[in-house]
Amino acid sequence: MNPSSESRSIILEHVSKSYREDGSVVHALNDASAEFKRGRLALVLGPSGSGKTTLLSLIAGFTQPTSGAVTVFDTKPTDLPPAKLQLFRAAKIGFIFQNFLLLDWLTVEENVALVAEFAGRNSAVSHARAALERVGISHLAGRYPANLSQGEKQRAAIARACVNNPHLLLADEPTACLESKQGFEIIKILHSIAKDENRCVIAASHDLRLIDYADGIFRLEDGVLKTSGPCATRDSYNN
Amino acid sequence: MRRSLKYSVRSLRRQPFRTAFTIGAGSLCAMLILFLLSVYNGVEVGSLTYIRYNKADFWVLQEGTGNIMRGSSILLTAYGDALRQVPGVARVSPVLFVLAQAEANGRTSTIYIAGYSPGDTLGGPPQIVSGRNVEKAGEIVLDRSFALKSGIRVGDSVTVHREKLKVVGISSGTNMFVIQYAFTTIEQARSILGYPNIVSCYLVRLSDPQDRDVVVMRIAEDVPGIDAFSQDEFVENNLREMRAGFLPILLIVSAISAVVLATILTAILVMNIAESRKDFAVVMVLGSPPSFLPKLITGQAMLLSLSGGIISLILIFPVTAALENFFPELSTAIDALQIFTVICMVIVIGLVSSLVCFQRLKRIYPLEAFE
């Protein structure tokens, strides 16, 4: 598809997800409808077990919705065959994990270049260097993750997520393992990625500091997704 | 493929001790197989060099006996006279094989004596490495490894069935591993055996080798009770006998070694996969092609098995040399075919182990990365 004619949204239409656990049916997500747009940082707030990870995995196509439809830039990920789905993820979706999850047997640069290779890009290393440059840790390219601080690890994880210039960034508790100052810096980076690079950033978190930077806030409680409005503030959320 | 190999190397480097252990175990298994193959080759060389060297047009034995390895052919000397009468036969050389106890330096060992006529060109040792051939009764030529094992030199004496024989030469290419050839005159061999006028076989030379088929027919008509084999047939018969006795053991031990190698390799790979489960889930989430992880595991398996194979190839030469030094009767021979066989075997084991591990990979789910 021509990028210019491509839809700029991730659309959830009456999406439900249920699964069986210990003989009983668990409704992880109940009739969720939402639209996440490029150029915006969407925050999905909710306690542990509320369905945040289920929501992210549905968007990325790791699980099939029990009912409803998930469309990511005009594509229904779960309709794609395995090889194309993987290429779609590598090229169109960046992932940031709670515990960074960098591969400790590769250097920072190799961690980032690996994802560029997955997307079939030539000169993966030079793309990796550019991505590291953008998050300000190009000087750490040759180090192994074990030798990085928590903040540096998360920057490396963001570089890895952004190396293929994906339209969508999914962040699962991106500030959970960070100290206050480092967490704040990461929030600003995510905000900048959404605004300056025109990407859709969806962050599942319970970190209320993100509210001030979010363009759209969604609350997930017991599998029910509620919109708190695009201009919600920390105070209004708390209220 | 090169990229996959790079990531395989990197992932193996996380566990240097385990990787070294696996390569070490693999090299030991591969070396054991290579060693057995080289012993087999050595036995084949030692067993057949005597026959190959004595290039007769026919080997004539008692009817129903096709080899000298595990057959007891007994012919009267009258058969030799009859063979000499067959038109087309130029020369008939008798040989008598006797299994006997030889005592030297307070040590008793069994030797396989080939008694022949020193005046004939056929029936003697393939190569004399020290001293000379036997010329008369009371003399003996011993195999080099037997002489080394027993501490015997040219000029020493050995006692065979109460007869003291002077060692006049040392031969090579006459070590059959379980037993060694020795050479003496046919009269001396008969004296040791205690029966006159008998031989084990006749080595026949023809006036014109082109007449082979005709002469075979004449021998069958004129000299009943014997079998005549061409040189190639006779080599093949003896080779078959040797293999029948040696190959099953070789194959069983080799198969056990291969299974041990495959088991170790698979266990290590499964352990690596179990420990890397989260990493592999992350890699799936990040969009790895479906072939990435199978290639990574195949790369690991091939690196481990081939490294073991290559190390075994490097070590086998000094190891066999050292073993031959300690055990002179041990005779090994390594050739390109054996090296090729072992390399192919470790490749196949690596592939089989990785195939087994693919099932483990199928049980890793991307969502594990979010747990």
Chai-1 contact restraints between the chains, C-beta under 6 A:
chainA,res_idxA,chainB,res_idxB,connection_type,confidence,min_distance_angstrom,max_distance_angstrom,comment,restraint_id
A,T53,B,F370,contact,1.0,0.0,6.0,A-B,restraint_1
A,S57,B,L367,contact,1.0,0.0,6.0,A-B,restraint_2
A,F62,B,P366,contact,1.0,0.0,6.0,A-B,restraint_3
A,F62,B,L367,contact,1.0,0.0,6.0,A-B,restraint_4
A,P82,B,P290,contact,1.0,0.0,6.0,A-B,restraint_5
A,A83,B,P290,contact,1.0,0.0,6.0,A-B,restraint_6
A,Q86,B,G287,contact,1.0,0.0,6.0,A-B,restraint_7
A,Q86,B,P289,contact,1.0,0.0,6.0,A-B,restraint_8
A,R89,B,G287,contact,1.0,0.0,6.0,A-B,restraint_9
A,A90,B,G287,contact,1.0,0.0,6.0,A-B,restraint_10
A,F95,B,V285,contact,1.0,0.0,6.0,A-B,restraint_11
A,L101,B,V282,contact,1.0,0.0,6.0,A-B,restraint_12
A,L103,B,D279,contact,1.0,0.0,6.0,A-B,restraint_13
A,W105,B,R10,contact,1.0,0.0,6.0,A-B,restraint_14
A,W105,B,S11,contact,1.0,0.0,6.0,A-B,restraint_15
A,W105,B,R14,contact,1.0,0.0,6.0,A-B,restraint_16
A,L106,B,R10,contact,1.0,0.0,6.0,A-B,restraint_17
A,V115,B,L286,contact,1.0,0.0,6.0,A-B,restraint_18
A,F118,B,G287,contact,1.0,0.0,6.0,A-B,restraint_19
A,F118,B,S288,contact,1.0,0.0,6.0,A-B,restraint_20
A,D172,B,F370,contact,1.0,0.0,6.0,A-B,restraint_21
